[in-house]
Amino acid sequence: MYDKLAGLALHIDAWDLETRERETSSGFTRTTTVVSLRGGGYVGRGEDVIYETDPHDRFVEHGGDLPLDGSYTFNEFSEHIGATDLFFRGEPESAIFRNYRRWAIESAALDLALKQAETTLAARLERQYDPVRFVVSTRLAEPPTGERVTSWLDRDPTLEFKLDPTGDWTTELVERLTATDAVRILDLKGQYEGTDVDQAADPALYELILEAFPDAIVEDPEITDETRPLFASAKGRVSWDYPIRGVETVEALPWEPEWLNIKPSRFGSVESLLATIEYCEERDITLYGGGQFELDVGRQHLHALASLFYPASPNDVAPRGYNDPEPESALPASPLSPPAAPRGLGW
């Protein structure tokens, strides 16, 4: 698929960077940076989803000095960006931040190149945009009661959910959640070592979840000598998210997966993302999309990619309003309909 994009002509005259900031339902303030590349009367946009504020401030302060302008093929620009220090001779707090920033610029460049060619990603890849099924990812209250799920279902009984189980989950809570028959993904956060959301392996919790939700996808368990036996007969339900950054990371998993969560920003380059999707399609690995609390165009890009590659999966790409602390009364329902006149990488 990448070969169908690599030769796209791209011309950049100028660019600008603008931060976005918003409170979230998960209790933190989200900051992102929108990258806008301009050329030939068109604008291509991408979004940097780094989870720290200081790197965004430095990006806006120094980003005007990046060597972006000029004429390229899309592949030439990708190689150029891959060889450019996007952190201005400083080391990011986490290595994955380099991928996040590269994706922001590459996705903006792809958006611009497609618009300059007056085409769309779907047309270029000879695919079609299909309606996108999504789930709502939400954290439960502390202590967890399940009221947040039932409150959402009171608003829209068709909603489905991705939840993050913790050691505070009780049998009573699990029974309340299973009664809704709306939980599709359970994220154990066992692969986020060294981050704020990391959860150590908890065999008792894993066993409770596996038994209570026999049809749910179980994401990112930590595989240890104690937990591995629990998954002996449940490998087909296990999905991976945090480790997935390219084909080599899929091949390094404890076993060949049947499910994967695809977060495009983790891949850094368009080439790596598309190569991984092709790898999975060839092996019948089912994909679903994941989000990073995008505040702007990044969310639209997730919808476009899900629409092309995994529209019927339980995609964790609910529209931005679902992440607001006080969501609006009227929000889009699942599935999301494709736009009547898509442009570039937008959706």
Sequence and secondary structure as in RCSB ss.txt:
>XXXX:A:sequence
MYDKLAGLALHIDAWDLETRERETSSGFTRTTTVVSLRGGGYVGRGEDVIYETDPHDRFVEHGGDLPLDGSYTFN
EFSEHIGATDLFFRGEPESAIFRNYRRWAIESAALDLALKQAETTLAARLERQYDPVRFVVSTRLAEPPTGERVT
SWLDRDPTLEFKLDPTGDWTTELVERLTATDAVRILDLKGQYEGTDVDQAADPALYELILEAFPDAIVEDPEITD
ETRPLFASAKGRVSWDYPIRGVETVEALPWEPEWLNIKPSRFGSVESLLATIEYCEERDITLYGGGQFELDVGRQ
HLHALASLFYPASPNDVAPRGYNDPEPESALPASPLSPPAAPRGLGW
>XXXX:A:secstr
 THHHHT EEEE EEEEEEEEEE TTSSEEEEEEEEEEETTEEEEEEE  S SHHHHHHHHHGGGS   EEEEHH
HHHHHHHTS TTTT   SSTHHHHHHHHHHHHHHHHHHHHHTT BHHHHHT     B B EE    SS  SHHHH
HHHHH TT  EEE   TT  HHHHHHHHHHT EEEEE  TT TTSTT     HHHHHHHHHH TTSEEE     T
TTGGGGTTTGGGEEE TT SSHHHHHTSSS  SEEEE GGGT SHHHHHHHHHHHHHTT EEEEB     SHHHH
HHHHHHHHH TTS BB   GGGGSSS  S    SSB   SS  BT  
